[in-house]
Amino acid sequence: MPVRPIGTQGKLARVFHHELIHFLRKNLVSSDVGETIVVGVLPRNAQILPQLSGVYVETAFNAGTANTIDIGTDASGSSYASALATGTTGYKAVTSGPRLAAETTVVATLTGTGTAATAGLATVIIAYVPDL
């Protein structure tokens, strides 16, 4: 299998030619609430590591009532995690980590209800092992 070039995050699935854990990482801020953000693209046959994948909330989101994030694919926006709390700081792990049958785009959607969020900083991290 040829080695894919390391590409721009979100545009190409990336595979480095050594046996090691790969990561996708994307920062999200309060202005991203309500948007579906592309985290990156995972290669075919990659295995997601749910213990190492999730969202780290550095600054809590402060929308009026509820502050959550869904992480999934462009086909199913909450297939890896649904309604993880972003109104408190800390790390929240994804709940699913399937082996991927096809190249897959990972997305994250922040949700806030009530008044608009004016603060918030989170990093979505997806750890995976490619099939070399």
Phi, psi and omega in degrees: 000127180289151179281130176281146178291152174287120187246182178291131181306133178092351182250319182229149170288135184252133177223116175272146190285002177259155177281097179204168179282132177259158180223146163250143180215136180215128176275141177234144180233175185302329179288350177274354181300131181091352180259151171261116187254132176283123178276320180163186182240131178260142181286159177303141179069011175291149176248117177285140178256097186296331180295333182254000184248141179166209179229134175253115180267111180274316176238122183299142175281143189236037173298157189310309188245300184234142178227111183220168175222139171252141177232131181190211181254170177293340177276327180217098189297351180232027185288339180258328178199141181234129173056045172290139184288128175244007178275357176229153181279164177120181183262135177233122184276152173290162184256352183220146179213072185284161166281135188264123181284338182218162173305133191227132175271127179263132179233159176226139179231116175274139178233136174221134179246161183083217180292152182294144178290138176245353179219155176149134175213123180220153177238121174273130181234125175241115178262137181209158176243120179283160175268102181277000000 
